[in-house]
């Protein structure tokens, strides 16, 4: 049974026992208190070894964007591989962002974001959004997403337009939950995704 099938089974069970699902709006949780990680919370795991081992898990690659703010600031975005679907009913997704990110505060102020799922040929686009301090949208073709107005990058495989639902703490990262307001794929088919594995970009092969 795939992820969608398992999710549908869970939804049917919750409905059978009278638990609320999409019939009731999910209340956003309060913004968590941000604090540094204490020494007694640190596990005895070497950071380099943690990164090396976890690098064996291949992921897709996305660019998270948010619209321009009032007052002249342009749109913002950053490359993100820690993205995941979260819930089918209601439709929720999640991504993780470092607490040190300078892009995240502007996304938080916007209250909305768009997930752009990158295709196999968009490695350079991803690198452009991974740098700090540059004009990441210079020379990048995009249009507004339908619900939030966040940049929807051209040539991506799919896009997911969201409103921020909740933010949770997760060590040196934040876990951002988004409620899906609109989504879609490109007109000419799904194509191959851009993958990230052991510090390098890759693609699917037969």
Long-range contacts (C-beta under 8 A, 24 or more apart in sequence): 3-85, 4-88, 7-87, 7-88, 7-89, 8-88, 10-88, 11-88, 11-89, 21-89, 21-90, 22-89, 22-90, 25-90, 26-90, 26-92, 26-165, 26-179, 28-164, 28-165, 28-166, 29-166, 29-167, 29-168, 31-167, 32-167, 32-168, 32-169, 32-174, 33-169, 34-99, 34-169, 37-171, 37-172, 55-197, 55-198, 55-199, 56-197, 56-198, 57-197, 58-195, 58-196, 58-197, 58-202, 59-83, 59-195, 59-196, 59-197, 60-117, 60-118, 60-193, 60-194, 60-195, 60-196, 61-117, 61-118, 61-122, 61-126, 61-193, 61-194, 61-195, 61-196, 61-201, 62-95, 62-115, 62-116, 62-117, 62-118, 63-115, 63-116, 63-118, 63-125, 63-126, 63-129, 63-153, 63-156, 64-95, 64-97, 64-107, 64-113, 64-114, 64-115, 64-116, 65-113, 65-114, 65-116, 65-142, 65-150, 65-151, 65-152, 65-153, 66-106, 66-107, 66-110, 66-112, 66-113, 66-114, 66-148, 66-150, 67-110, 67-112, 67-144, 67-148, 67-149, 67-150, 67-151, 69-106, 69-109, 69-110, 73-106, 74-135, 74-137, 75-137, 75-142, 75-150, 75-151, 76-103, 76-106, 76-107, 76-110, 76-136, 77-103, 77-116, 77-129, 77-136, 77-137, 77-151, 78-103, 78-104, 78-129, 78-130, 78-136, 79-126, 79-127, 79-129, 79-130, 80-115, 81-196, 82-173, 83-115, 86-177, 90-179, 91-179, 91-180, 92-165, 92-177, 92-178, 92-179, 92-180, 93-160, 93-162, 93-177, 93-178, 93-180, 94-175, 94-176, 94-177, 94-178, 95-176, 95-178, 96-170, 96-173, 96-174, 96-175, 96-176, 97-173, 97-174, 97-176, 98-172, 98-173, 98-174, 99-172, 99-173, 99-174, 100-172, 102-132, 104-174, 107-164, 107-176, 108-164, 108-167, 110-148, 110-150, 111-163, 111-164, 112-147, 112-148, 112-149, 112-150, 112-161, 112-162, 112-163, 112-164, 113-148, 113-150, 113-162, 113-164, 113-176, 113-178, 114-145, 114-148, 114-150, 114-151, 114-152, 114-159, 114-160, 114-161, 114-162, 115-159, 115-160, 115-162, 115-178, 116-151, 116-152, 116-153, 116-156, 116-159, 117-156, 117-157, 117-158, 117-159, 117-160, 117-193, 118-156, 118-157, 118-193, 118-194, 119-155, 119-156, 119-157, 119-191, 119-192, 119-193, 119-194, 120-191, 120-192, 120-193, 120-194, 120-195, 120-203, 120-204, 121-155, 121-194, 122-155, 122-156, 122-194, 123-194, 123-201, 125-153, 125-155, 126-194, 126-201, 145-182, 146-182, 147-181, 147-182, 148-181, 155-186, 156-186, 157-185, 157-186, 157-190, 157-191, 157-193, 158-183, 158-184, 158-185, 158-186, 158-190, 159-183, 159-184
